[in-house]
Amino acid sequence: MEIIKTEHFDLARKIVSHMTSESWHTIPHVCVTYEHEASEFINVLKELNRERTPDGKITLNTAMLKVITEGLKACPAMNGHIDFNEKLVRGTVTLFKNIDISMPTILEDGRMMTINMHSMEEKNLTEMTEAVKNSLERACNSDMNEVMMDALVDNSINEIKKGKLGEIFYRLIGSKTGKYKIHSLSGAAKKEYYRIPERFRLTKHDIEQGTVTVSNLGSIYRDWHGDCAILEIIPPQIAAIGIGALQSKAVVDNENKVCAGKVIPITIAFDHRALDMGDVVPFMKKLDSIFENPQILKKWA
């Protein structure tokens, strides 16, 4: 076979591979799909944006973050972390009032980074728009290796407290030796970088573990026709939500007639140790009520 290129994992890919491997090794996933006719929802969003400046427009991504946040408020069972001891078969689920959304984002350099959008339960659509915009602007001023290294130090300390010394030892070997070594800032460059005020750059607080992950998969390929069939849950979270691309489909209207409509496929993955299908029904019912009464968007603006 002719080799085109060989690339060693950078720090971001190391973190993704570690977290997703742990996800599939430890979590019994259940994945369900949801979709609802959303033509009027899209029309109301367009109506809202006609009155806004280009910088203040509400994207479909932000509107869906609000929809999902409202769904989680109606279904707090999905907004939590699990702690499970497989040997002793002992487990604890901790639910949170704060809805801190881990939002995978493509940065300007093409890399994927998951940013924690804190306290989304308190924000209206305008505030969510500003929060997302602010995070992306600060990401442009950030050395992501430095941000991730700071976060990894905290994570390593927590794992040491849990007795995972072996994992930390091998992780250090993997990231600090040989051709797989991760290079971070040092000397004058490091000092110069940390002179940037934290309000202008991302910190470990911005990439720490959220209470739930929401991935806008449709934004990666807007012409995608189909659903996300399976989605990984990032431990210790107990749920993950994937938003597909807006697409045209044949739907049945209120008069039982087939017509052209718009749908936004949504994938809901949950940890079967913590949740059963019945536990996520309130989430789907809340989404039903929003798509059936999309004028609520104006109230949230």
Disulfide bonds with the S-S distance in Angstrom:
none
